[in-house]
Amino acid sequence: MYKSLMAHSLSRPLGAPPQSSTTVRHDPVNCPDIDSGQLLQRPDKRVIGLIKHMGSQANPKQKRVLCMNKVDLVEKKKDLLKVAEQFKDLPGYERYFMISGLKGSGVKDLTQYLMEQAVKRPWDEDPLAMSEEVMKSISLEVVRERLLDHVHQEIPYGIQHHLVDWKELRDGSLRIEQHFITHKMSQRKILVGKNGSKIGRIGIEANEELRSIFKRNVHLILQVRVK
């Protein structure tokens, strides 16, 4: 849990290098997430120490709340109170929330609080429209899911999956070309299947799903190449 908290408290976007600060200074609310069940089974003083440290760092533009998650895994109420007692009266935290992400209990209160704290401003983009980058990511994910459906445990290690071409045609349809790169001819045979049956089925199913998601015709081209 300690490593998980450290990872989630770093002030950086996904993919960016770590920074020294352990607070999210660009957000109006900092909400550390505590795994109640795990903390009860394997108490770790470093977790409490880290939570105290995060709460002690001055940031007048940011509110801090503590979220104790997975309370559904704690069978006895007295045990849950035992966990909560460890974080009682910690400086720097405005509120405490006990929630179960799986069961949904307490989530409504947390969501309402976060909505109340959210900074109102105009949308950077149309909230009802997908950006092209999002659509590209979706196309890759859909094809990857269909691949796993059909290849299962046969999928070769080290396979690379790339979006090679993306083009909107005059009639409004999309031409999408993706390549799978393997390192051996035997791996290619697994992906292609007999007479191209496997990659063909993957393409047909993915094409239908993308057409349903994007609400337009899609021309999906899949190729398997040996590097």
C-alpha positions in Angstrom: 0.0 0.0 0.0 2.9 2.4 0.8 4.3 2.1 -2.7 0.8 2.5 -4.2 0.2 5.7 -2.2 3.6 7.1 -3.3 2.7 6.4 -6.9 -0.7 8.1 -6.8 0.5 11.1 -4.9 3.2 12.3 -7.3 2.5 15.6 -8.9 2.9 14.6 -12.6 0.8 13.7 -15.6 0.9 10.1 -16.8 4.1 9.3 -18.6 6.0 12.3 -17.2 9.1 12.0 -15.0 8.6 12.0 -11.3 9.0 15.2 -9.3 10.0 15.6 -5.7 6.6 17.0 -4.4 4.1 14.5 -3.1 1.0 16.8 -3.5 -1.1 17.4 -6.5 -0.8 21.2 -6.6 -2.7 21.8 -9.8 -5.9 20.3 -8.5 -8.4 22.0 -6.1 -8.7 18.8 -4.0 -6.1 16.3 -3.0 -7.7 13.0 -2.0 -5.4 10.2 -0.9 -7.0 6.8 -1.3 -6.5 4.3 1.6 -7.2 0.5 1.2 -9.0 -0.2 4.5 -8.9 -3.9 4.1 -5.2 -4.1 3.4 -4.3 -1.7 6.1 -6.2 -3.8 8.7 -4.6 -7.1 7.5 -1.1 -5.6 7.2 -0.7 -2.4 9.3 2.1 -0.2 7.9 3.2 2.9 9.9 4.7 4.3 6.8 1.2 4.8 5.4 0.2 7.0 8.3 3.5 8.8 8.1 3.0 9.6 4.4 -0.5 10.8 5.0 0.7 13.1 7.8 3.4 14.4 5.6 1.0 15.1 2.7 -1.3 16.9 5.1 1.5 19.0 6.6 2.6 20.5 3.3 1.2 24.1 3.0 -1.0 24.8 0.0 -3.7 27.4 0.6 -5.2 26.9 -2.9 -5.9 23.2 -2.3 -8.3 21.3 0.0 -7.4 17.9 1.3 -9.7 15.0 2.1 -9.0 11.4 3.1 -10.8 8.6 1.3 -10.9 5.2 3.1 -11.8 2.8 0.3 -12.8 -0.9 0.2 -14.7 -0.8 3.5 -16.8 -3.7 2.1 -13.8 -5.9 2.8 -13.9 -5.1 6.5 -16.5 -7.5 8.0 -16.7 -6.1 11.5 -17.7 -2.5 12.2 -15.3 -2.3 15.1 -12.4 -3.2 12.9 -13.4 -0.4 10.5 -13.5 2.1 13.4 -10.0 0.8 14.4 -8.7 1.7 10.9 -10.4 5.1 11.1 -8.9 5.8 14.5 -5.4 5.7 13.1 -6.2 8.7 10.9 -8.3 10.6 13.4 -7.4 14.3 13.9 -4.6 14.4 11.4 -3.7 18.0 10.5 -4.4 19.3 7.0 -7.5 17.2 6.1 -10.9 18.8 5.9 -13.1 15.7 5.7 -13.0 11.9 5.8 -14.9 9.6 3.5 -15.5 5.9 4.0 -16.4 4.3 0.6 -16.7 1.1 -1.3 -15.9 1.5 -4.9 -17.2 -2.0 -5.6 -20.5 -1.7 -3.7 -20.9 2.0 -4.3 -21.5 2.9 -0.7 -20.3 6.4 0.2 -19.4 7.2 -3.4 -22.3 9.5 -3.8 -21.2 11.7 -0.9 -17.6 11.8 -2.2 -18.8 12.6 -5.7 -21.0 15.4 -4.5 -18.2 16.9 -2.5 -15.8 16.9 -5.4 -18.4 18.4 -7.7 -18.9 21.2 -5.2 -15.2 21.9 -5.1 -14.7 21.7 -8.9 -13.7 25.0 -10.6 -16.3 26.0 -13.2 -14.9 27.0 -16.6 -15.7 26.6 -20.2 -15.0 23.2 -21.8 -11.7 23.1 -23.7 -13.5 20.9 -26.3 -17.1 20.0 -27.1 -17.9 17.5 -24.3 -20.2 15.6 -26.7 -17.5 15.2 -29.4 -14.6 12.7 -29.5 -11.2 14.1 -30.4 -9.3 12.4 -33.1 -6.6 11.2 -30.6 -9.3 9.6 -28.5 -10.8 7.9 -31.5 -7.4 6.5 -32.5 -6.8 5.1 -29.0 -10.2 3.5 -29.1 -9.5 1.9 -32.4 -6.3 0.3 -31.1 -8.0 -0.9 -27.9 -11.0 -2.4 -29.8 -8.7 -4.4 -32.2 -6.5 -5.5 -29.2 -9.5 -6.8 -27.4 -10.7 -8.8 -30.4 -7.2 -10.2 -30.8 -7.2 -11.5 -27.3 -10.7 -12.9 -27.8 -9.5 -15.1 -30.7 -5.8 -15.8 -29.9 -6.1 -16.4 -26.1 -3.0 -18.0 -24.7 -1.4 -18.4 -28.1 -0.6 -14.7 -28.4 3.2 -14.4 -28.9 5.3 -12.4 -26.6 6.8 -9.2 -27.8 4.2 -8.5 -30.4 3.9 -4.8 -31.4 0.7 -3.2 -32.4 0.7 0.1 -34.3 -1.7 2.5 -35.9 -0.2 3.1 -39.3 -2.8 5.2 -41.1 -5.9 7.2 -40.2 -7.9 9.0 -42.8 -11.3 10.5 -43.0 -12.7 10.0 -46.5 -14.9 12.3 -48.5 -18.1 10.4 -47.7 -17.4 10.8 -43.9 -16.2 7.2 -43.4 -12.9 6.3 -41.8 -10.0 4.3 -43.2 -8.0 2.8 -40.4 -4.8 0.8 -41.0 -3.1 -1.1 -38.1 -0.1 -3.4 -38.2 0.9 -6.2 -35.9 4.7 -6.7 -35.9 6.2 -10.1 -34.9 9.7 -11.4 -34.9 9.2 -14.9 -36.3 7.2 -16.4 -39.1 5.7 -19.0 -36.7 4.3 -16.1 -34.7 2.8 -14.6 -37.8 1.0 -17.9 -38.6 -0.6 -17.9 -35.2 -2.1 -14.4 -35.7 -3.1 -14.9 -39.3 -4.6 -18.3 -39.0 -5.4 -20.8 -41.8 -5.9 -18.9 -45.0 -6.1 -15.6 -43.1 -9.2 -16.8 -41.1 -8.1 -15.6 -37.7 -7.0 -12.1 -38.6 -10.0 -11.8 -40.9 -12.4 -12.6 -38.1 -10.7 -10.2 -35.8 -10.9 -7.5 -38.4 -14.6 -8.1 -39.1 -15.6 -8.0 -35.4 -13.5 -5.0 -34.6 -14.8 -3.2 -37.7 -18.4 -3.7 -36.6 -17.7 -2.5 -33.1 -15.9 0.6 -34.3 -18.7 1.5 -36.7 -21.1 1.3 -33.8 -18.9 3.5 -31.5 -18.1 6.1 -34.1 -21.5 6.1 -35.8 -20.1 6.0 -39.3 -18.7 3.5 -41.8 -15.2 2.2 -41.0 -12.8 0.5 -43.4 -10.4 -1.4 -41.1 -7.2 -2.8 -42.6 -5.1 -5.2 -40.5 -1.8 -6.6 -41.5 0.7 -8.9 -39.7 4.3 -8.3 -40.6 7.5 -10.0 -39.6 10.3 -7.6 -38.6 
